[in-house]
Amino acid sequence: MAQRLKKLRLEYQLTYQEVADYLDVDRSTYSRYKRGIGEPEICELVALAQLYHTSTDYLLGHTNNRQPSDLWMEVRIVNPKNKNG
């Protein structure tokens, strides 16, 4: 997952701090995810998938298809940590 997070962050031209702010976590917490030391909580994983317009399956390495399924596009999951909701 760490490699995919890095690739997507660079592709979207986001800083570590911008992603951490989006997730409402400390930069050090996000740093552990990107280094593969820690795993995000499910709500953070969903938020990352939304941020990068991809699926949680892609982030977790269960698929190489970056596009979320049609069902994913239909469903909006509200991240309680995301103040923009």
Residue pairs with C-beta under 8 A, 6 or more apart in sequence:
1 33
1 36
1 39
1 59
1 60
1 61
2 33
2 34
2 35
2 36
4 58
4 59
4 61
5 33
5 34
5 48
5 59
6 34
8 52
8 54
9 16
9 19
9 34
12 51
12 52
16 27
16 30
16 31
16 34
17 27
19 30
19 48
19 51
20 26
20 27
20 29
20 30
22 47
22 51
22 82
23 29
23 30
23 40
23 44
23 47
23 48
23 81
24 81
24 82
24 83
25 44
25 81
29 38
32 38
33 39
33 40
40 48
43 79
43 80
43 81
44 79
44 81
45 56
45 59
45 60
46 56
46 77
46 79
47 79
47 81
47 82
48 59
49 55
49 56
49 58
49 59
49 68
50 77
50 79
52 59
53 68
54 66
54 67
54 68
55 63
55 65
55 66
55 67
55 68
55 69
55 72
57 63
57 65
58 64
58 65
58 66
58 68
78 85
79 85
